[in-house]
Amino acid sequence: MKVKDIEYVIDNLIKINTMSAIWGGGQWGIGKTYSVMEYLKTRHDCRFGYVSLFGKKSNDEVNTELYRKLYPIQKLWKQLTT
């Protein structure tokens, strides 16, 4: 997929205004994450989060990381109260 194609997909996900995920495959080091993150920085009409799958061995590990990204205030509260 070319960079312009990725930007097109991102733009359409933003237009439908729903929580979505983008998954990109390819060789390590070709700039997949960089391209997406740089484009998202130019879009001030959306909020986004990033979770790397690198090193994750189970769905539970991915879900835990997603939860941490989506609910950082609860993480902070737990740190302050324990």
Secondary structure, 3 states (H helix, E strand, C coil): CCHHHHHHHHHHHHHHCCCCCCCCCCCCCCCHHHHHHHHHHHCCCCCCCCCCCCCCCCHHHHHHHHHHHHCHHHHHHHHHHC
